[in-house]
């Protein structure tokens, strides 16, 4: 696997750390600015909203720019945003910085996956995407707990400054390792880029992505109270449960890419969605047993995070066939759909809550996974182009 793919994974690690670490820093940020924790929570919700809305628009606006230069510019912007966040003097300023940071995150991730796939033969594209996505999942296991620990140890500002340093290292790695591109494929207008939202071939794929992520986050969003009220864990037990889920997600990310390369997206997604439905439903039996629930969380995390590499690679391959002038926008839309699925799943899970019995969220999770399986079954997978053995040029992505 080319070293440039691993540099993209390190950049994704920095991105994942700054996206998720904020959850553990909210109480400190609220105290620092004299606001409520719910107000500080806007740093989370606005971040997800900015990715969902801003990613497809900015991806379309920048579609004509050279891929290598754009990736470097986005990573530099991300780095500067983290530096500014660590030095921010007011909550509105921090919120605005997080919004800009989120858009650079979404566009970078969508574009980065297309570049990662272009660096390898098509039959290894799923594994290339999996390596990049693994940066996010490793951040959940190591970067987020480490960043939260740093915030508790010294200041909530320190994790942002550390991520800024990581972003600078990632920028240097990309500058040195990504191939230089002499020319860039001419792209269509922004209207033709955003016309992907009406494409009958891509829209079902976006729906599968949203349903797959929504099925997990309908329950995962409320995992902490589930582990406290149902399993009987304390704060350390909850942290352990989240880390076990994160370890499973690392395994799932790698496995999903390999599964997609070997068996194709239809069978791979059926396995992932069926696994999500089964492992979420199994919480009814395992949530009361500390050891069994940890095993359940690992398996669930593996199935859940097999979805991103499978669907991101599939969207890029299909877009190369149906909209070659808008592949970057198509990938960016899929990243936006991930976040739409997360927020939508969380919302639906919340609707099913019944007091402290958080297990009722299982109904929403299983239902979304089953609907996802139905969409996979009805999608015309024959429209997916056959894998080409030739290596794709970076300038064409």
FIVEXGU-823659 format. One record per residue (C-alpha): residue in one letter; x, y negated, z; residue number from 1. Coordinates in steps of 0.25 Angstrom, whole numbers, always signed. Last residue first. Layout:
BEGIN
+------+-------+-------+-------+------+
! resn !    xx !    yy !    zz ! resi !
+------+-------+-------+-------+------+
!    A !     X !     Y !     Z !  NUM !
...
+------+-------+-------+-------+------+
# end
This chain:
BEGIN
+------+-------+-------+-------+------+
! resn !    xx !    yy !    zz ! resi !
+------+-------+-------+-------+------+
!    X !   -40 !   -47 !   -37 !  397 !
!    X !   -34 !   -48 !   -51 !  396 !
!    X !   -21 !   -54 !   -47 !  395 !
!    X !   -18 !   -43 !   -38 !  394 !
!    X !   -17 !   -34 !   -49 !  393 !
!    X !   -25 !   -21 !   -48 !  392 !
!    X !   -17 !    -8 !   -47 !  391 !
!    X !   -22 !    +2 !   -58 !  390 !
!    X !   -30 !   +15 !   -53 !  389 !
!    X !   -44 !    +9 !   -56 !  388 !
!    X !   -54 !   +13 !   -46 !  387 !
!    X !   -68 !   +15 !   -53 !  386 !
!    X !   -77 !    +3 !   -52 !  385 !
!    X !   -88 !    +3 !   -42 !  384 !
!    X !  -101 !    +2 !   -50 !  383 !
!    X !  -103 !   +17 !   -48 !  382 !
!    X !  -105 !   +14 !   -33 !  381 !
!    X !  -119 !   +10 !   -37 !  380 !
!    X !  -124 !    +6 !   -23 !  379 !
!    X !  -136 !   +14 !   -17 !  378 !
!    X !  -128 !   +23 !    -8 !  377 !
!    X !  -119 !   +12 !    -3 !  376 !
!    X !  -131 !    +4 !    +0 !  375 !
!    X !  -138 !   +15 !    +8 !  374 !
!    X !  -125 !   +18 !   +16 !  373 !
!    X !  -125 !    +3 !   +20 !  372 !
!    X !  -140 !    +4 !   +24 !  371 !
!    X !  -136 !   +15 !   +33 !  370 !
!    X !  -124 !    +7 !   +39 !  369 !
!    X !  -133 !    -5 !   +42 !  368 !
!    X !  -143 !    +4 !   +49 !  367 !
!    X !  -133 !   +11 !   +57 !  366 !
!    X !  -127 !    -2 !   +62 !  365 !
!    X !  -141 !    -8 !   +65 !  364 !
!    X !  -146 !    +3 !   +73 !  363 !
!    X !  -132 !    +4 !   +81 !  362 !
!    X !  -135 !   -10 !   +86 !  361 !
!    X !  -145 !    -3 !   +96 !  360 !
!    X !  -132 !    +2 !  +103 !  359 !
!    X !  -131 !   -12 !  +109 !  358 !
!    X !  -141 !    -8 !  +120 !  357 !
!    X !  -138 !   -21 !  +128 !  356 !
!    X !  -151 !   -27 !  +124 !  355 !
!    X !  -156 !   -21 !  +111 !  354 !
!    X !  -147 !   -26 !   +99 !  353 !
!    X !  -153 !   -23 !   +86 !  352 !
!    X !  -153 !   -37 !   +81 !  351 !
!    X !  -138 !   -39 !   +85 !  350 !
!    X !  -134 !   -27 !   +76 !  349 !
!    X !  -141 !   -34 !   +65 !  348 !
!    X !  -133 !   -47 !   +67 !  347 !
!    X !  -120 !   -39 !   +69 !  346 !
!    X !  -122 !   -32 !   +56 !  345 !
!    X !  -125 !   -45 !   +49 !  344 !
!    X !  -112 !   -51 !   +54 !  343 !
!    X !  -103 !   -39 !   +51 !  342 !
!    X !  -110 !   -37 !   +37 !  341 !
!    X !  -108 !   -52 !   +34 !  340 !
!    X !   -94 !   -51 !   +38 !  339 !
!    X !   -91 !   -39 !   +29 !  338 !
!    X !   -99 !   -46 !   +18 !  337 !
!    X !   -90 !   -58 !   +18 !  336 !
!    X !   -78 !   -48 !   +16 !  335 !
!    X !   -86 !   -42 !    +4 !  334 !
!    X !   -88 !   -56 !    -2 !  333 !
!    X !   -73 !   -58 !    -1 !  332 !
!    X !   -71 !   -45 !    -9 !  331 !
!    X !   -81 !   -50 !   -20 !  330 !
!    X !   -75 !   -64 !   -20 !  329 !
!    X !   -61 !   -58 !   -22 !  328 !
!    X !   -66 !   -49 !   -33 !  327 !
!    X !   -73 !   -60 !   -40 !  326 !
!    X !   -67 !   -60 !   -55 !  325 !
!    X !   -68 !   -45 !   -55 !  324 !
!    X !   -83 !   -45 !   -53 !  323 !
!    X !   -89 !   -31 !   -56 !  322 !
!    X !   -77 !   -22 !   -57 !  321 !
!    X !   -67 !   -30 !   -47 !  320 !
!    X !   -79 !   -32 !   -38 !  319 !
!    X !   -81 !   -17 !   -37 !  318 !
!    X !   -67 !   -15 !   -33 !  317 !
!    X !   -67 !   -26 !   -23 !  316 !
!    X !   -80 !   -22 !   -17 !  315 !
!    X !   -75 !    -8 !   -15 !  314 !
!    X !   -62 !   -12 !    -8 !  313 !
!    X !   -70 !   -21 !    +2 !  312 !
!    X !   -81 !   -10 !    +4 !  311 !
!    X !   -71 !    +1 !    +8 !  310 !
!    X !   -61 !    -7 !   +15 !  309 !
!    X !   -73 !   -14 !   +24 !  308 !
!    X !   -81 !    -1 !   +26 !  307 !
!    X !   -71 !    +8 !   +33 !  306 !
!    X !   -71 !    -2 !   +44 !  305 !
!    X !   -85 !    +4 !   +50 !  304 !
!    X !   -81 !   +18 !   +48 !  303 !
!    X !   -68 !   +17 !   +56 !  302 !
!    X !   -74 !    +8 !   +67 !  301 !
!    X !   -86 !   +18 !   +69 !  300 !
!    X !   -76 !   +29 !   +71 !  299 !
!    X !   -68 !   +21 !   +81 !  298 !
!    X !   -81 !   +16 !   +88 !  297 !
!    X !   -86 !   +30 !   +89 !  296 !
!    X !   -74 !   +35 !   +96 !  295 !
!    X !   -74 !   +24 !  +106 !  294 !
!    X !   -89 !   +27 !  +108 !  293 !
!    X !   -86 !   +41 !  +111 !  292 !
!    X !   -76 !   +38 !  +122 !  291 !
!    X !   -84 !   +28 !  +129 !  290 !
!    X !   -98 !   +36 !  +129 !  289 !
!    X !  -111 !   +28 !  +129 !  288 !
!    X !  -108 !   +22 !  +115 !  287 !
!    X !  -106 !   +36 !  +109 !  286 !
!    X !  -120 !   +41 !  +105 !  285 !
!    X !  -127 !   +28 !  +101 !  284 !
!    X !  -114 !   +24 !   +95 !  283 !
!    X !  -115 !   +35 !   +85 !  282 !
!    X !  -124 !   +27 !   +77 !  281 !
!    X !  -113 !   +17 !   +74 !  280 !
!    X !  -104 !   +29 !   +71 !  279 !
!    X !  -114 !   +35 !   +61 !  278 !
!    X !  -118 !   +22 !   +54 !  277 !
!    X !  -103 !   +18 !   +53 !  276 !
!    X !   -99 !   +32 !   +47 !  275 !
!    X !  -110 !   +32 !   +37 !  274 !
!    X !  -106 !   +18 !   +33 !  273 !
!    X !   -91 !   +22 !   +31 !  272 !
!    X !   -94 !   +35 !   +25 !  271 !
!    X !  -104 !   +29 !   +15 !  270 !
!    X !   -94 !   +18 !   +12 !  269 !
!    X !   -83 !   +28 !    +9 !  268 !
!    X !   -92 !   +36 !    +0 !  267 !
!    X !   -97 !   +24 !    -8 !  266 !
!    X !   -83 !   +17 !    -8 !  265 !
!    X !   -74 !   +27 !   -15 !  264 !
!    X !   -69 !   +41 !   -10 !  263 !
!    X !   -54 !   +39 !    -9 !  262 !
!    X !   -52 !   +24 !   -10 !  261 !
!    X !   -64 !   +21 !    -1 !  260 !
!    X !   -60 !   +31 !   +10 !  259 !
!    X !   -46 !   +26 !   +10 !  258 !
!    X !   -51 !   +11 !   +12 !  257 !
!    X !   -61 !   +16 !   +23 !  256 !
!    X !   -51 !   +24 !   +30 !  255 !
!    X !   -41 !   +12 !   +32 !  254 !
!    X !   -52 !    +3 !   +37 !  253 !
!    X !   -59 !   +14 !   +45 !  252 !
!    X !   -46 !   +17 !   +53 !  251 !
!    X !   -44 !    +2 !   +56 !  250 !
!    X !   -59 !    +2 !   +60 !  249 !
!    X !   -57 !   +14 !   +69 !  248 !
!    X !   -46 !    +6 !   +77 !  247 !
!    X !   -56 !    -6 !   +78 !  246 !
!    X !   -67 !    +2 !   +84 !  245 !
!    X !   -57 !    +8 !   +94 !  244 !
!    X !   -52 !    -7 !   +97 !  243 !
!    X !   -67 !   -11 !   +99 !  242 !
!    X !   -69 !    +0 !  +108 !  241 !
!    X !   -57 !    -3 !  +116 !  240 !
!    X !   -61 !   -17 !  +118 !  239 !
!    X !   -74 !   -13 !  +123 !  238 !
!    X !   -68 !    -4 !  +133 !  237 !
!    X !   -59 !   -15 !  +138 !  236 !
!    X !   -71 !   -24 !  +140 !  235 !
!    X !   -79 !   -13 !  +147 !  234 !
!    X !   -86 !    -1 !  +141 !  233 !
!    X !   -99 !    +4 !  +146 !  232 !
!    X !  -102 !   +12 !  +133 !  231 !
!    X !  -116 !    +5 !  +131 !  230 !
!    X !  -115 !    -8 !  +138 !  229 !
!    X !  -101 !   -12 !  +135 !  228 !
!    X !   -98 !    -4 !  +122 !  227 !
!    X !  -111 !    -9 !  +116 !  226 !
!    X !  -108 !   -23 !  +121 !  225 !
!    X !   -95 !   -23 !  +114 !  224 !
!    X !  -100 !   -16 !  +101 !  223 !
!    X !  -110 !   -27 !   +98 !  222 !
!    X !  -104 !   -31 !   +85 !  221 !
!    X !  -100 !   -17 !   +82 !  220 !
!    X !  -115 !   -13 !   +81 !  219 !
!    X !  -120 !   -21 !   +69 !  218 !
!    X !  -105 !   -23 !   +66 !  217 !
!    X !  -104 !    -9 !   +60 !  216 !
!    X !  -116 !    -8 !   +51 !  215 !
!    X !  -114 !   -23 !   +47 !  214 !
!    X !  -100 !   -19 !   +41 !  213 !
!    X !  -106 !    -8 !   +33 !  212 !
!    X !  -118 !   -16 !   +29 !  211 !
!    X !  -110 !   -28 !   +25 !  210 !
!    X !  -101 !   -19 !   +16 !  209 !
!    X !  -112 !   -11 !   +10 !  208 !
!    X !  -119 !   -24 !    +6 !  207 !
!    X !  -107 !   -30 !    +0 !  206 !
!    X !  -106 !   -18 !    -8 !  205 !
!    X !  -120 !   -19 !   -12 !  204 !
!    X !  -117 !   -33 !   -17 !  203 !
!    X !  -105 !   -29 !   -26 !  202 !
!    X !  -112 !   -22 !   -37 !  201 !
!    X !  -125 !   -31 !   -38 !  200 !
!    X !  -117 !   -43 !   -38 !  199 !
!    X !  -125 !   -55 !   -32 !  198 !
!    X !  -115 !   -59 !   -22 !  197 !
!    X !  -104 !   -57 !   -32 !  196 !
!    X !  -110 !   -70 !   -39 !  195 !
!    X !  -101 !   -77 !   -29 !  194 !
!    X !   -89 !   -76 !   -38 !  193 !
!    X !   -97 !   -80 !   -50 !  192 !
!    X !  -101 !   -92 !   -43 !  191 !
!    X !   -87 !   -95 !   -38 !  190 !
!    X !   -83 !   -95 !   -52 !  189 !
!    X !   -75 !   -83 !   -59 !  188 !
!    X !   -61 !   -79 !   -56 !  187 !
!    X !   -49 !   -79 !   -65 !  186 !
!    X !   -39 !   -68 !   -61 !  185 !
!    X !   -27 !   -73 !   -54 !  184 !
!    X !   -13 !   -74 !   -59 !  183 !
!    X !    +2 !   -73 !   -54 !  182 !
!    X !    -1 !   -65 !   -42 !  181 !
!    X !   +10 !   -64 !   -32 !  180 !
!    X !    +9 !   -50 !   -24 !  179 !
!    X !    +5 !   -51 !   -10 !  178 !
!    X !   +17 !   -47 !    -1 !  177 !
!    X !   +24 !   -60 !    +3 !  176 !
!    X !   +13 !   -70 !    +4 !  175 !
!    X !    +4 !   -60 !   +10 !  174 !
!    X !   +14 !   -57 !   +21 !  173 !
!    X !   +16 !   -71 !   +23 !  172 !
!    X !    +1 !   -74 !   +24 !  171 !
!    X !    +0 !   -62 !   +34 !  170 !
!    X !   +11 !   -68 !   +43 !  169 !
!    X !    +4 !   -81 !   +43 !  168 !
!    X !   -10 !   -75 !   +46 !  167 !
!    X !    -3 !   -67 !   +58 !  166 !
!    X !    +2 !   -80 !   +63 !  165 !
!    X !   -12 !   -86 !   +62 !  164 !
!    X !   -17 !   -74 !   +69 !  163 !
!    X !    -8 !   -77 !   +81 !  162 !
!    X !   -13 !   -91 !   +81 !  161 !
!    X !   -28 !   -86 !   +81 !  160 !
!    X !   -25 !   -76 !   +92 !  159 !
!    X !   -18 !   -87 !  +101 !  158 !
!    X !   -30 !   -97 !  +101 !  157 !
!    X !   -39 !   -89 !  +110 !  156 !
!    X !   -28 !   -91 !  +121 !  155 !
!    X !   -18 !   -84 !  +129 !  154 !
!    X !   -20 !   -70 !  +134 !  153 !
!    X !   -35 !   -69 !  +130 !  152 !
!    X !   -32 !   -74 !  +116 !  151 !
!    X !   -21 !   -65 !  +114 !  150 !
!    X !   -29 !   -53 !  +119 !  149 !
!    X !   -40 !   -57 !  +109 !  148 !
!    X !   -30 !   -57 !   +98 !  147 !
!    X !   -24 !   -43 !  +102 !  146 !
!    X !   -38 !   -38 !  +102 !  145 !
!    X !   -41 !   -44 !   +88 !  144 !
!    X !   -28 !   -40 !   +82 !  143 !
!    X !   -27 !   -26 !   +86 !  142 !
!    X !   -40 !   -18 !   +83 !  141 !
!    X !   -49 !   -28 !   +76 !  140 !
!    X !   -36 !   -33 !   +68 !  139 !
!    X !   -33 !   -19 !   +64 !  138 !
!    X !   -47 !   -19 !   +57 !  137 !
!    X !   -45 !   -32 !   +50 !  136 !
!    X !   -31 !   -28 !   +45 !  135 !
!    X !   -37 !   -15 !   +41 !  134 !
!    X !   -45 !   -22 !   +30 !  133 !
!    X !   -32 !   -24 !   +22 !  132 !
!    X !   -28 !   -10 !   +23 !  131 !
!    X !   -42 !    -5 !   +20 !  130 !
!    X !   -42 !   -14 !    +7 !  129 !
!    X !   -29 !    -7 !    +2 !  128 !
!    X !   -35 !    +6 !    +6 !  127 !
!    X !   -47 !    +4 !    -2 !  126 !
!    X !   -39 !    -1 !   -14 !  125 !
!    X !   -31 !   +11 !   -15 !  124 !
!    X !   -37 !   +17 !   -27 !  123 !
!    X !   -37 !    +3 !   -34 !  122 !
!    X !   -22 !    +3 !   -34 !  121 !
!    X !   -16 !    -7 !   -23 !  120 !
!    X !   -13 !   -22 !   -23 !  119 !
!    X !   -27 !   -26 !   -29 !  118 !
!    X !   -34 !   -20 !   -17 !  117 !
!    X !   -27 !   -28 !    -7 !  116 !
!    X !   -30 !   -40 !   -16 !  115 !
!    X !   -44 !   -38 !   -16 !  114 !
!    X !   -44 !   -35 !    -1 !  113 !
!    X !   -37 !   -48 !    +2 !  112 !
!    X !   -47 !   -56 !    -6 !  111 !
!    X !   -58 !   -52 !    +3 !  110 !
!    X !   -50 !   -53 !   +16 !  109 !
!    X !   -44 !   -67 !   +12 !  108 !
!    X !   -58 !   -73 !    +8 !  107 !
!    X !   -64 !   -68 !   +21 !  106 !
!    X !   -53 !   -72 !   +31 !  105 !
!    X !   -51 !   -86 !   +24 !  104 !
!    X !   -66 !   -88 !   +26 !  103 !
!    X !   -65 !   -84 !   +41 !  102 !
!    X !   -53 !   -93 !   +43 !  101 !
!    X !   -61 !  -105 !   +38 !  100 !
!    X !   -72 !  -102 !   +47 !   99 !
!    X !   -63 !   -99 !   +59 !   98 !
!    X !   -57 !  -113 !   +57 !   97 !
!    X !   -70 !  -119 !   +57 !   96 !
!    X !   -74 !  -112 !   +70 !   95 !
!    X !   -60 !  -116 !   +77 !   94 !
!    X !   -63 !  -131 !   +73 !   93 !
!    X !   -77 !  -130 !   +79 !   92 !
!    X !   -71 !  -124 !   +92 !   91 !
!    X !   -61 !  -135 !   +94 !   90 !
!    X !   -46 !  -136 !   +95 !   89 !
!    X !   -41 !  -126 !   +85 !   88 !
!    X !   -26 !  -121 !   +86 !   87 !
!    X !   -29 !  -106 !   +86 !   86 !
!    X !   -39 !  -109 !   +75 !   85 !
!    X !   -30 !  -117 !   +67 !   84 !
!    X !   -19 !  -106 !   +67 !   83 !
!    X !   -30 !   -96 !   +63 !   82 !
!    X !   -35 !  -105 !   +52 !   81 !
!    X !   -21 !  -107 !   +47 !   80 !
!    X !   -19 !   -92 !   +46 !   79 !
!    X !   -32 !   -90 !   +38 !   78 !
!    X !   -28 !  -101 !   +29 !   77 !
!    X !   -15 !   -95 !   +26 !   76 !
!    X !   -22 !   -81 !   +24 !   75 !
!    X !   -31 !   -88 !   +14 !   74 !
!    X !   -20 !   -95 !    +6 !   73 !
!    X !   -12 !   -82 !    +5 !   72 !
!    X !   -24 !   -74 !    +0 !   71 !
!    X !   -27 !   -85 !   -10 !   70 !
!    X !   -13 !   -85 !   -15 !   69 !
!    X !   -13 !   -70 !   -17 !   68 !
!    X !   -26 !   -70 !   -24 !   67 !
!    X !   -24 !   -81 !   -34 !   66 !
!    X !   -36 !   -91 !   -33 !   65 !
!    X !   -48 !   -89 !   -43 !   64 !
!    X !   -57 !   -83 !   -32 !   63 !
!    X !   -55 !   -94 !   -22 !   62 !
!    X !   -69 !   -99 !   -23 !   61 !
!    X !   -75 !   -85 !   -23 !   60 !
!    X !   -68 !   -81 !   -11 !   59 !
!    X !   -71 !   -94 !    -4 !   58 !
!    X !   -86 !   -91 !    -6 !   57 !
!    X !   -86 !   -76 !    -3 !   56 !
!    X !   -78 !   -78 !   +10 !   55 !
!    X !   -85 !   -90 !   +15 !   54 !
!    X !   -99 !   -85 !   +19 !   53 !
!    X !   -96 !   -71 !   +25 !   52 !
!    X !   -82 !   -75 !   +30 !   51 !
!    X !   -87 !   -88 !   +36 !   50 !
!    X !   -99 !   -81 !   +43 !   49 !
!    X !   -89 !   -71 !   +50 !   48 !
!    X !   -81 !   -83 !   +55 !   47 !
!    X !   -93 !   -90 !   +59 !   46 !
!    X !   -98 !   -79 !   +67 !   45 !
!    X !   -85 !   -77 !   +75 !   44 !
!    X !   -81 !   -91 !   +78 !   43 !
!    X !   -95 !   -94 !   +80 !   42 !
!    X !   -93 !   -85 !   +93 !   41 !
!    X !   -87 !   -97 !   +99 !   40 !
!    X !  -101 !  -103 !  +100 !   39 !
!    X !  -106 !   -90 !  +107 !   38 !
!    X !   -94 !   -90 !  +116 !   37 !
!    X !   -99 !  -104 !  +121 !   36 !
!    X !   -90 !  -116 !  +119 !   35 !
!    X !   -80 !  -124 !  +127 !   34 !
!    X !   -69 !  -123 !  +117 !   33 !
!    X !   -59 !  -115 !  +124 !   32 !
!    X !   -69 !  -107 !  +132 !   31 !
!    X !   -76 !  -102 !  +119 !   30 !
!    X !   -63 !   -99 !  +113 !   29 !
!    X !   -59 !   -90 !  +124 !   28 !
!    X !   -73 !   -83 !  +124 !   27 !
!    X !   -72 !   -81 !  +109 !   26 !
!    X !   -58 !   -75 !  +108 !   25 !
!    X !   -62 !   -60 !  +108 !   24 !
!    X !   -71 !   -63 !   +96 !   23 !
!    X !   -61 !   -71 !   +89 !   22 !
!    X !   -51 !   -59 !   +87 !   21 !
!    X !   -60 !   -54 !   +76 !   20 !
!    X !   -58 !   -64 !   +64 !   19 !
!    X !   -43 !   -68 !   +69 !   18 !
!    X !   -39 !   -53 !   +70 !   17 !
!    X !   -46 !   -49 !   +57 !   16 !
!    X !   -39 !   -60 !   +49 !   15 !
!    X !   -25 !   -57 !   +54 !   14 !
!    X !   -27 !   -42 !   +51 !   13 !
!    X !   -32 !   -45 !   +37 !   12 !
!    X !   -19 !   -53 !   +35 !   11 !
!    X !   -12 !   -40 !   +40 !   10 !
!    X !   -20 !   -32 !   +30 !    9 !
!    X !   -17 !   -41 !   +18 !    8 !
!    X !    -2 !   -40 !   +22 !    7 !
!    X !    -4 !   -25 !   +22 !    6 !
!    X !   -10 !   -25 !    +7 !    5 !
!    X !    +2 !   -34 !    +3 !    4 !
!    X !   +11 !   -22 !    +8 !    3 !
!    X !    +6 !   -14 !    -4 !    2 !
!    X !    +0 !    +0 !    +0 !    1 !
+------+-------+-------+-------+------+
# end
